[in-house]
Amino acid sequence: MSTLADHPLRYAVVNELHARPFPVLEVPCRAVFLVVKEPVNAANRDRTRDRAHLLDLLDRNGAAHPQPEATHFTGPIGRAELKWESHTEFVTYTAFLPGLGARPFDPLDAQVFPEDWLAAAPGKRLTAAMIRVEPMPETEAEMLARLEEWFVPESLTVSRVVDGAAVVAGDFRIDPAGQMRFAVFVRPGTGARRVGRIVQRICEIETYRAASMLGLIRSRALTSRLNELDPRLSALVADLDAQSRPPEVALHDLLAIASELESLSVHYSFRFGATSAYEAIVNERVAVLRESRIEGRQSFGEFMMRRYDPAMRTVKSAEKRLEAMAERAQRAAELLRTRVDVDRSAQNQALLESMDRRADLQLRLQHTVEGLSVVAISYYGVNLATYALEPLAHMVHLSHGALMAVLVPVVVAGVWYMVRRIRKRLH
């Protein structure tokens, strides 16, 4: 086996399975989470700017640099442990701080990412969150009292997760400091790696929820445009068999609508595809938590079903409507193009019949001209022959008139026969 060469990508594809390890978190601790995304064309952004921004943060704290082509990095920045990841459309920064502050969800914790450094970020803040991880209180009532104090009761979601290893809670609202808040109460005896996985799942749920909701905003703009195009397309389809409007004009208008629908499809296809992928990740991460209800409170899954799923259905509805309108415009264009082809075939048939009539008239005229040409040629032929044979006619005592009378039938017959032979050769 040692003589068998490895595939060039063997190690790369295996290492990708371990590219983003879960954090190992000791309870209690805090996490500050940040997602930065370019507002436009984020998938094709200049990733060297993301790396330069990361290196700036590391240099401020005298930390080591990642590998040149790395898409993830974990290392200390002061008292915190930084986890950085580069994704298709965004980059994520998570700082894990040991212990708990005197004030829950203290905005000062977010200063692990300096204000001037945030202002220089190559993108905009897509989402930001603070996660508080602490031991589970002795009583459930005490835990719920804290949650009622920290979160908005109306949208509070709380549930036991991972077979009761922890309780997670949040309200998916942005606090006055611009942060979302999540709390994790850990049962005694739960391992640090399991705690890290739970916190990572919460970060991923919030990240991909925010990213997928971008599709909802885009779908609303698309729906507005489709509402303008739909009556025009319906009117054109309804008038396909109308004779008052030239089909070429209707086809031109229909092709303009079809072209715009195709342009919209190209423009929105990436966002719709990304939204579908992000939605699948959110649902999978929620399912992995294996939630169980606490005193009738809504879980993360129930919250997503009531608030998040309708938004995703709206996006899918807009996508399907765009596809249906594009297909309808394509079918109508094909029908109208068929009508134009049929009309042109009828015009061509009429033109051919007109050409046949003209050819018949030309043939008749040609026959008439041929008869006249026989007379004309014969006239000159008789005169020439008379001049040529007149000396001989005097020898036989034949007058000029008599000679012409003899030559006329002979010359006419010869000219007619010659013209007939020429016409047969041409045909």
Wavefront OBJ file of the C-alpha trace (Angstrom):
o trace
v 0.000 0.000 0.000
v 2.903 2.371 0.592
v 3.706 2.375 -3.123
v 0.169 3.490 -4.062
v 0.021 7.258 -4.559
v -2.724 9.256 -2.834
v -5.290 11.229 -4.746
v -4.231 14.910 -4.716
v -7.367 15.874 -2.780
v -7.514 12.919 -0.368
v -6.325 14.793 2.696
v -8.219 17.952 1.761
v -11.601 16.202 1.614
v -10.957 14.351 4.886
v -9.797 17.495 6.666
v -12.950 19.268 5.522
v -14.952 16.923 7.756
v -13.086 18.357 10.750
v -12.777 21.926 9.497
v -15.087 23.543 12.053
v -14.798 21.782 15.415
v -17.225 22.579 18.208
v -15.974 24.788 21.033
v -15.230 23.286 24.440
v -16.935 25.461 27.066
v -16.683 25.292 30.810
v -19.710 26.482 32.766
v -20.253 29.337 33.529
v -19.256 31.413 30.518
v -20.488 33.984 28.042
v -20.403 34.153 24.243
v -20.476 37.208 21.998
v -21.508 36.328 18.444
v -21.245 38.472 15.305
v -22.058 37.868 11.626
v -20.720 40.262 8.966
v -22.073 40.198 5.402
v -21.656 42.335 2.310
v -25.062 43.821 1.393
v -24.648 43.117 -2.333
v -23.042 40.201 -4.196
v -21.612 38.740 -0.995
v -20.820 35.377 -2.598
v -18.299 37.067 -4.918
v -16.800 39.407 -2.335
v -13.066 39.999 -1.940
v -12.181 37.485 0.782
v -8.760 39.035 1.295
v -10.539 41.924 3.000
v -12.177 39.477 5.431
v -8.780 38.014 6.247
v -7.201 41.453 6.668
v -9.992 42.419 9.060
v -9.397 39.265 11.102
v -5.638 39.856 11.209
v -6.241 43.390 12.456
v -8.172 42.008 15.430
v -5.513 39.380 16.110
v -2.688 41.913 15.901
v -4.439 44.143 18.421
v -4.266 41.265 20.883
v -0.851 39.922 19.868
v -2.369 36.610 18.721
v -1.022 34.181 16.142
v -2.255 34.300 12.538
v -4.158 31.511 10.745
v -2.868 29.717 7.664
v -2.988 31.824 4.454
v -5.947 29.972 2.876
v -7.749 29.062 6.105
v -11.541 29.382 6.245
v -11.727 28.916 10.016
v -9.578 29.863 12.994
v -9.614 29.402 16.755
v -7.258 31.237 19.079
v -7.061 33.493 22.150
v -7.641 37.246 22.050
v -6.966 38.527 25.522
v -9.134 36.682 28.050
v -11.499 35.477 25.344
v -11.261 32.567 22.938
v -12.039 33.611 19.347
v -13.701 31.353 16.793
v -13.736 32.744 13.215
v -15.364 31.110 10.194
v -15.636 32.196 6.554
v -18.794 31.089 4.746
v -20.132 31.560 1.230
v -21.895 34.851 1.947
v -20.658 35.959 5.357
v -18.063 35.589 8.101
v -18.791 34.829 11.746
v -16.902 35.900 14.862
v -17.602 34.255 18.232
v -15.760 35.296 21.383
v -16.096 32.988 24.431
v -15.509 34.685 27.797
v -15.048 32.706 31.022
v -17.275 33.342 34.010
v -20.338 35.564 34.329
v -20.579 39.307 34.632
v -22.370 41.036 37.451
v -24.965 42.265 34.959
v -26.697 39.723 32.684
v -26.081 40.416 29.005
v -23.838 43.350 29.830
v -23.207 45.469 26.675
v -19.614 45.879 27.887
v -19.002 42.214 26.992
v -19.491 43.131 23.312
v -16.455 45.419 23.555
v -14.325 42.340 22.994
v -14.836 43.529 19.410
v -13.624 47.201 19.479
v -15.892 49.887 18.024
v -13.307 51.241 15.569
v -12.553 47.691 14.421
v -16.275 47.052 13.822
v -16.571 50.309 11.875
v -13.828 49.128 9.498
v -15.517 45.775 8.806
v -15.795 44.845 5.081
v -19.565 44.477 5.263
v -22.553 45.108 7.486
v -23.776 43.411 10.655
v -26.277 40.737 9.690
v -26.883 39.579 13.250
v -25.260 39.812 16.661
v -26.056 37.911 19.820
v -24.955 37.421 23.404
v -25.276 33.997 24.997
v -25.189 33.507 28.765
v -24.253 30.008 29.970
v -24.699 29.222 33.668
v -25.559 26.275 35.922
v -29.190 25.299 36.138
v -30.949 26.853 39.158
v -32.180 24.625 41.945
v -35.819 25.155 41.065
v -37.610 25.573 37.790
v -39.558 28.511 39.182
v -36.345 30.398 39.877
v -35.153 29.741 36.321
v -38.424 30.928 34.790
v -38.351 34.047 36.955
v -34.933 34.956 35.549
v -36.160 34.362 32.012
v -39.200 36.583 32.575
v -36.816 39.314 33.704
v -34.314 38.944 30.859
v -36.648 38.395 27.896
v -39.916 39.686 26.445
v -42.552 37.248 27.752
v -44.692 37.513 24.620
v -42.044 35.928 22.378
v -40.066 33.948 24.952
v -39.073 30.493 23.751
v -37.721 27.998 26.265
v -37.261 24.239 26.228
v -35.152 21.409 27.542
v -32.680 20.157 24.944
v -30.395 17.189 24.319
v -32.238 14.776 26.612
v -32.532 17.327 29.390
v -28.829 18.209 29.503
v -29.670 21.916 29.335
v -32.418 24.476 29.021
v -32.133 27.063 26.265
v -34.154 30.260 26.028
v -34.413 33.382 23.886
v -36.940 35.820 22.478
v -35.434 36.568 19.034
v -35.605 40.305 19.707
v -32.876 42.942 19.410
v -32.136 44.669 22.714
v -31.282 48.396 23.051
v -27.585 47.565 22.622
v -28.242 45.960 19.223
v -27.784 42.384 20.472
v -30.011 39.341 20.529
v -30.063 37.436 23.804
v -29.978 33.708 24.508
v -29.608 31.903 27.813
v -28.375 28.362 28.435
v -28.888 26.681 31.834
v -26.697 23.582 32.076
v -27.509 20.551 34.196
v -24.711 19.502 36.570
v -22.484 16.821 35.129
v -22.911 17.921 31.478
v -19.591 17.763 29.610
v -17.826 20.833 28.231
v -18.000 19.495 24.670
v -21.748 18.994 24.883
v -22.149 22.540 26.183
v -20.055 23.763 23.266
v -22.273 21.911 20.793
v -25.429 23.414 22.280
v -24.043 26.947 22.118
v -22.812 26.354 18.565
v -26.287 25.150 17.521
v -27.866 28.315 18.916
v -25.394 30.455 16.980
v -26.102 28.518 13.795
v -29.877 28.763 14.226
v -29.657 32.535 14.582
v -27.153 32.894 11.728
v -29.092 30.921 9.150
v -32.440 32.297 10.337
v -31.182 35.834 9.661
v -29.620 34.841 6.323
v -32.745 33.035 5.118
v -35.013 35.951 6.062
v -33.189 38.034 3.464
v -35.087 35.967 0.912
v -38.381 37.206 2.378
v -37.434 40.842 1.823
v -36.333 40.097 -1.733
v -39.482 38.069 -2.430
v -41.664 41.040 -1.444
v -39.931 43.214 -4.019
v -40.316 40.439 -6.576
v -44.007 39.993 -5.774
v -44.604 43.699 -6.324
v -43.046 43.477 -9.782
v -44.945 40.285 -10.644
v -48.200 42.006 -9.667
v -47.440 44.589 -12.368
v -46.529 42.034 -15.038
v -49.333 39.538 -14.374
v -52.235 41.674 -15.774
v -50.217 42.517 -18.885
v -49.384 38.873 -19.472
v -52.989 37.781 -18.845
v -54.290 40.386 -21.289
v -51.878 39.249 -23.980
v -52.794 35.606 -23.458
v -56.514 36.439 -23.614
v -56.040 38.271 -26.937
v -54.059 35.531 -28.664
v -56.901 34.861 -31.126
v -57.932 38.488 -31.557
v -57.862 39.755 -35.119
v -57.856 43.450 -34.245
v -54.199 43.421 -33.270
v -51.377 42.303 -35.583
v -49.779 39.133 -34.185
v -46.283 40.537 -34.775
v -47.017 43.430 -32.404
v -48.483 41.108 -29.762
v -45.498 38.786 -30.104
v -43.097 41.689 -29.588
v -44.905 42.718 -26.379
v -45.064 39.132 -25.162
v -41.372 38.557 -25.779
v -40.595 41.731 -23.811
v -42.511 40.351 -20.812
v -40.894 36.924 -21.183
v -37.470 38.546 -21.336
v -38.120 40.497 -18.130
v -39.376 37.372 -16.358
v -36.261 35.501 -17.413
v -34.110 38.369 -16.161
v -35.931 38.295 -12.815
v -35.417 34.541 -12.618
v -31.675 34.931 -13.135
v -31.515 37.827 -10.672
v -33.352 36.010 -7.880
v -32.255 32.408 -8.447
v -29.208 32.594 -6.158
v -31.141 34.196 -3.294
v -33.962 31.676 -3.554
v -31.500 28.787 -3.654
v -29.585 30.151 -0.668
v -32.811 30.712 1.276
v -33.879 27.119 0.695
v -30.488 25.843 1.870
v -30.480 28.079 4.946
v -34.022 27.034 5.843
v -33.004 23.380 5.720
v -30.054 24.099 8.038
v -32.266 25.962 10.534
v -34.790 23.119 10.663
v -32.016 20.546 11.014
v -30.309 22.460 13.842
v -33.602 22.837 15.707
v -34.304 19.125 15.295
v -30.838 18.225 16.621
v -31.615 20.043 19.886
v -34.260 17.385 20.630
v -36.507 19.785 22.510
v -39.055 18.995 25.231
v -41.630 21.460 26.521
v -41.394 23.303 29.852
v -44.704 24.211 31.561
v -46.526 24.894 28.329
v -43.947 27.391 27.084
v -43.302 27.525 23.352
v -40.166 25.786 22.133
v -37.748 26.919 19.442
v -39.457 24.556 17.016
v -42.909 25.942 17.771
v -41.667 29.502 17.473
v -40.164 28.716 14.072
v -43.369 27.008 12.965
v -45.493 30.037 13.896
v -43.185 32.887 12.879
v -40.435 31.538 10.625
v -42.140 28.902 8.465
v -44.772 31.317 7.029
v -41.969 33.602 5.884
v -40.254 30.713 4.123
v -43.538 29.668 2.512
v -43.904 33.214 1.209
v -40.466 32.963 -0.399
v -41.316 29.614 -1.983
v -44.631 30.994 -3.214
v -42.898 33.916 -4.922
v -40.369 31.554 -6.492
v -43.081 29.228 -7.809
v -45.113 32.163 -9.095
v -42.123 33.486 -11.006
v -41.502 30.057 -12.529
v -45.190 29.649 -13.435
v -45.385 33.076 -15.081
v -42.190 32.446 -17.026
v -43.559 29.115 -18.272
v -46.916 30.723 -19.138
v -45.178 33.483 -21.086
v -43.079 30.882 -22.897
v -46.131 28.828 -23.877
v -48.018 31.930 -25.018
v -45.025 33.051 -27.053
v -44.875 29.653 -28.740
v -48.601 29.775 -29.560
v -48.348 33.308 -30.891
v -45.242 32.417 -32.865
v -47.197 29.516 -34.400
v -49.977 31.918 -35.360
v -47.453 34.250 -36.963
v -45.954 31.309 -38.879
v -49.403 30.216 -40.099
v -50.234 33.756 -41.248
v -46.921 33.998 -43.043
v -47.517 30.614 -44.698
v -50.873 31.877 -45.957
v -49.222 35.043 -47.249
v -46.553 32.976 -48.975
v -49.231 30.743 -50.540
v -51.071 33.788 -51.868
v -47.810 35.183 -53.164
v -47.024 31.920 -54.975
v -50.477 31.881 -56.551
v -49.969 35.458 -57.700
v -46.591 34.496 -59.128
v -48.198 31.570 -60.973
v -50.764 33.903 -62.530
v -48.034 36.287 -63.572
v -46.018 33.450 -65.088
v -49.069 32.278 -67.053
v -49.643 35.790 -68.374
v -45.992 36.073 -69.258
v -46.168 32.772 -71.124
v -49.168 33.906 -73.092
v -47.499 37.188 -73.853
v -44.403 35.296 -74.876
v -46.414 33.180 -77.309
v -47.948 36.321 -78.742
v -44.503 37.908 -79.084
v -43.201 34.741 -80.711
v -45.994 34.912 -83.332
v -45.220 38.557 -84.022
v -41.505 37.793 -84.153
v -42.142 35.083 -86.776
v -43.972 37.631 -88.930
v -41.274 40.256 -88.473
v -38.383 37.877 -89.157
v -40.220 36.419 -92.128
v -40.761 39.909 -93.549
v -37.066 40.671 -93.490
v -36.231 37.130 -94.624
v -38.498 37.414 -97.679
v -36.919 40.736 -98.632
v -33.407 39.373 -98.302
v -34.265 36.224 -100.235
v -35.943 38.306 -102.965
v -32.854 40.420 -103.388
v -30.700 37.295 -103.507
v -32.880 35.345 -106.009
v -34.103 38.202 -108.198
v -31.310 37.759 -110.841
v -32.314 34.124 -111.211
v -35.989 35.095 -111.424
v -35.214 37.333 -114.437
v -33.553 34.388 -116.180
v -36.760 32.355 -115.884
v -38.891 35.388 -116.706
v -40.379 35.549 -113.159
v -41.566 38.957 -111.991
v -40.608 40.561 -108.676
v -44.077 40.168 -107.213
v -44.315 36.551 -108.271
v -40.929 35.794 -106.702
v -42.027 37.308 -103.378
v -45.281 35.371 -103.527
v -43.331 32.131 -103.929
v -40.850 32.953 -101.137
v -43.349 34.091 -98.478
v -44.750 30.643 -97.485
v -41.323 29.047 -97.651
v -39.628 31.673 -95.457
v -42.505 31.843 -92.938
v -42.512 28.051 -92.590
v -38.750 28.029 -92.097
v -38.778 30.810 -89.509
v -41.648 29.196 -87.584
v -39.828 25.867 -87.528
v -36.593 27.521 -86.335
v -38.340 29.406 -83.478
v -40.097 26.216 -82.410
v -36.789 24.297 -82.253
v -35.167 27.047 -80.192
v -38.074 27.099 -77.716
v -37.958 23.317 -77.307
v -34.229 23.446 -76.558
v -34.759 26.147 -73.939
v -37.506 24.111 -72.221
l 1 2 3 4 5 6 7 8 9 10 11 12 13 14 15 16 17 18 19 20 21 22 23 24 25 26 27 28 29 30 31 32 33 34 35 36 37 38 39 40 41 42 43 44 45 46 47 48 49 50 51 52 53 54 55 56 57 58 59 60 61 62 63 64 65 66 67 68 69 70 71 72 73 74 75 76 77 78 79 80 81 82 83 84 85 86 87 88 89 90 91 92 93 94 95 96 97 98 99 100 101 102 103 104 105 106 107 108 109 110 111 112 113 114 115 116 117 118 119 120 121 122 123 124 125 126 127 128 129 130 131 132 133 134 135 136 137 138 139 140 141 142 143 144 145 146 147 148 149 150 151 152 153 154 155 156 157 158 159 160 161 162 163 164 165 166 167 168 169 170 171 172 173 174 175 176 177 178 179 180 181 182 183 184 185 186 187 188 189 190 191 192 193 194 195 196 197 198 199 200 201 202 203 204 205 206 207 208 209 210 211 212 213 214 215 216 217 218 219 220 221 222 223 224 225 226 227 228 229 230 231 232 233 234 235 236 237 238 239 240 241 242 243 244 245 246 247 248 249 250 251 252 253 254 255 256 257 258 259 260 261 262 263 264 265 266 267 268 269 270 271 272 273 274 275 276 277 278 279 280 281 282 283 284 285 286 287 288 289 290 291 292 293 294 295 296 297 298 299 300 301 302 303 304 305 306 307 308 309 310 311 312 313 314 315 316 317 318 319 320 321 322 323 324 325 326 327 328 329 330 331 332 333 334 335 336 337 338 339 340 341 342 343 344 345 346 347 348 349 350 351 352 353 354 355 356 357 358 359 360 361 362 363 364 365 366 367 368 369 370 371 372 373 374 375 376 377 378 379 380 381 382 383 384 385 386 387 388 389 390 391 392 393 394 395 396 397 398 399 400 401 402 403 404 405 406 407 408 409 410 411 412 413 414 415 416 417 418 419 420 421 422 423 424 425 426 427
